Amino acid sequence: NLLNTMVRYVPITMRRNSSKLITTIRCKRTLTMVLSFALALFFGNLLCCYAFTPLTTSRAGAVGTIKPTLLRVATEGTIDVQKGTDTEKKELSYASILKAIDESHHNDATQACTYLPDETQIQAIDAVDAKPAELYQSHPTLLKEETVHAIRSAARNYFEQRGDNWGLQDVVLDELLSEGSEWKKELDDAVTKVVYPLSRSGFIKDHPNSSLTVTSATVFVGGGYPGAAVTTTALERDSGMITAHIDLGTDEIYDEANQQNKAMGGLFMESLVNDALVDTASAVVGPLTPGQLVVHRSMERTAAMILPSNLHEIEAESKEHSKQSGLDNPTRTKILKTAETARHYCLRLTLTVKNNENQEEIAEAPAEERSYMLRSFARFRGDDRVRYLTLAGIIDVDDYENHLWLGFDYSARANTEDEVDMSQRMSDINKAIFHLQKAAELCPTDARVPFQLGNAFVARNSMMDQASEGTEQYADLSKVADALQRSSQLETVAVKLGIHDINDLAICLNGLATNFCKMGEFDSAVDVISRWGECGSIRSSLEPEDLASHEPKSIPKFEWIKAGERDVAITTYGDTAVFDEDDIALIRAAADKRFAQANGAQTSRYTMQYEGNREVHLDDLCKNDPALKERMDNILQEKIYPLVREAFKDQGDNGGHPPPLGALSVYDSIFVRYNGDVARKAGRIGASQPLHQDGGMYSVNIALNAHEDDDPVNGFTGGGTFLEALSVGDDETVRRPASTGHALLHRTTQRHAGAPTTSGIRDILVIFLTARRPETPINNEYTYGIETAMRLQTMAKELPREQCLRGLELARSYDPMNGEMSYWLGVHLLQGDPNDPSDERWEEICRGVETLEAAAELNPADARAYYHLGMAISTRHKYAMRTKRAHLLPPAAVAASRMIETFEEAIRLEKICEEAGCKNGFNVAASYLTLGEFMARLRNFDKAMEYLSLVEGALASAGGLDTPWAGGFLEEMNRMKSYCETETAKLSENAVV
């Protein structure tokens, strides 16, 4: 009471001076001490990037319906003051801000939902079903079956009249009322006789002079179509004080054979997740029967969801057969399937209190609502976001979200790119950690809190490292690991129940695996990466392979594209294509619609974007198009999955990876549009992608329109897939599918590029396949070995050298047939201290040469491997001469021959890549310079001059003659030429003598 009174009536005058806020407080000394932590603030521009879902508008719509005056308060922190004929802006005090909130609350309580009755008699009833800590209370028969059916029918008719009865929908209850709505009387009675008393008995005990009232009543509906979301409301908290959730039952869309598994409603409650770490279904209140009521505090984060009626039996059976540990478990699978079978409805009421003594008097809003509104306002603020959040924290000290968002914002301030004193940044990050630890203490079940806490520890560690020049490196790693481990456990529950997709969990696991790598705990890192790999296997909503189906499939004919004896890729041909004309029209129309809606904004989650390229994920297209989703599922089951199984079935016998034991599934899929005309206007050769490897296990590239060769009028020119492996032979290196609708398939580890489309538009659909974890894995089958190697390699390259080498060695062991693993290990083995004369350093250099030899053998078309192998041979020679180990070198003629061979092969391969518009970009001039230097050391000056004379031409081809680095090359070239000429002259003189 003291704090509320103080905040309302202490006048505060603010004056801005540059980026600092000078705050003058006229109040007693004791009150100043209480407010000191809140008002000693430094304000700057905030850059807030949150990995988890940001604070959003309440489902109840309270924030979304901010009155104009209140919106001005939120966005500007000012009001208009009339002075004579002029209007001036006046900056608001805390008291004025809170007064505006109180007015808004009063208006909502007295005007927002007048069609539902207020509480007229204060009474309490015992809960039929009460849980520990009074998280929620339930009443099984709030509404009769006839009333539930009538409300559901009214909602269904409302959406059908608007021609939009699919997807997630909501409608304010008032829109469903009509003359003679018989169900209205029973609902009114239920609200006054059950909802209000149950709410008061469980949660409203400190407002004896106020009556409960409904501020919003909304019907939510979802499910009943292919790919439907499990949730009908997002996981978030509501406005108001109390939320009343009333289940309204389902409209069956598909007639399931087993009616015991019919769809029902439920409520995911985040506060129950602690128990769900052992028993996933315990985080769910339900299944709920139609007409059942669940009441909980609005500050609880919940999500309405669709469940199978036998949820708990499914989970018990899964645990009995040890199938429940992974993400891809029977409970999750059944929940997702159930959401597709029925359209589910629920009614959610938001309750608050209003002044019962004087309806006209604007009373102080409840503390939790003041706090909630201030946090919502903070979204609109820039410089003084922390000001609003701090005030919210003072008003409601028990609301953990105030600390959560203060932690977010202090972290953002600490990580700002602006030039801020390091001591200020350290102060901000310490405040962030303080608030996030407090949030974790108040709410141990919100996955966002430990995730942000882990990131704050990472940021502080980075600052400590900068401040101490590396001596304090990785000081907080164990704290980071604990926080991210906790976050991943909590988020896993939401993923297993279908509440969230895997994106947040994957981000968390990525951070956790990286942290374990920094700690040198690579076994733990691999375990986390395996979980991360499983995330990829359930990322897409497209159907996984049905291993139980043994019906014969009509797959397209195919043949292997080879480089000598090496299998490179598969191309389909013949009358049976992967896509027919209708399939192509369907997907191109969906992509066109999405690009038009985006209006130029990026539609891909991948960051490697180039002028002339546009991408959209197939899952995003299917999310808004059930017909497309159903068609794609059929194509996967009937053509793509069996095609991959058949085409790669013998790969294990040829030294590669055999197809996985688990069901194939879509890791990701993207529609790519290459616009050659746009790319050329931007100064590019054409619309293309650089050389790379893909994620997952298999890549399927399907042509969606014709090349100029097949359609001279509308076809594109250029384009296709550049397959690096074909560079070793005389075959064409750029390949396209046989015709529209046909596909090109290869392993994701096959290095390739999108060759430049030089004119017109080229559309393709690329599907990346991975696999689900097999139910009975065998010892020599590791489902995510390929992906583990790639991810571990990426992480290791960012580590200090000793840990980097350990990580790269481990990555190589998981996919020894991937030349990329040997290549990067070899490169980093050579990047040690050149002045270290130890035997250990000598062994590293020799191992680097051997590893790069292995990389070139595994991928004899990789120009980079040959280039770095040549550099490695040169490095070994110079190091041996300097450290008196020349006797350990191979004969000079052998070394020279191998070095010449590697550099010349690197240059030959790079020219092939460059001709295709897909060059690696290594320094060809450096190859010639190194060869010249090496020949000069062997005193073969004629050969040295031959190579040195090629340096300037290589620099000119790279377009870099006028750059500072090119000047250094030319200077070194001229110095070496001069040395060779001098030494050649001496040899001539000696010969004459």
Secondary structure, DSSP 8 states (H G I E B T S, - for coil): -HHHHHHHH--EEEEEETTEEEEEE-S-HHHHHHHHHHH--B--------SS------TT-TGGG--HHHHHHHHHSEEEEEETTEEEEEE--HHHHHHHHHHHHHHIIIIITTTS----S------SEE-GGG-EEEETTSS-HHHHHHHHHHHHHHHHHTT--SSSEEEEGGGG--TT-THHHHHHHHIIIIIHHHHHHHT--S-TTEEEEEEEEEEEEE--STT--SBSS-SB--SSSEEEEEEEEEEE-S--S-GGG-EEEEEEEGGGHHHHTT-GGGGEEEEE-TT-EEEEETTS-EEEEEEETTHHHHHHHHHHTT--SSSS-HHHHHHHHHHHHEEEEEEEEEEEEEESS-TTS-----HHHHHHHHHHHHTT-STTHHHHHHHHHHH-TT-HHHHHHHHHHHHHHHT-SS---HHHHHHHHHHHHHHHHHHHHH-TT-THHHHHHHHHHHHHHHHHHHHHTTTTTTTTHHHHHHHHHHHHHHHHHHHHTTSS-SHHHHHHHHHHHHHHHHHT-HHHHHHHHHHHHHHHHTSSSS----TT--------EEEEEEETTEEEEEEEESS--SS-HHHHHHHHHHHHHHHHHHTTS---S-S---TTEEEEEHHHHHHT-HHHHHHHHHHIIIIIHHHHHHHTTTGGGGTS----SS-EEEEEEEEEEEEHHHHHHTT-SSEEEEEE--SSSEEEEEE-S-BTTT-TTT-BEE--EEEGGGGGSSS-SEE--SSTT-EEEEETTS-EEEEEEEESEEEEEEEEEEE---SS--TT--TTHHHHHHHHHHHHTTS-HHHHHHHHHHHHHH-TT-HHHHHHHHHHHT-S-TT--SHHHHHHHHHHHHHHHHHHHH-TT-HHHHHHHHHHHHHHHHHHHHTT-GGGS--HHHHHHHHHHHHHHHHHHHHHHHHTT------HHHHHHHHHHHHHHTT-HHHHHHHHTTHHHHHHHTT-TTSHHHHHHHHHHHHHHHHHHHHHHHHHHHHH-
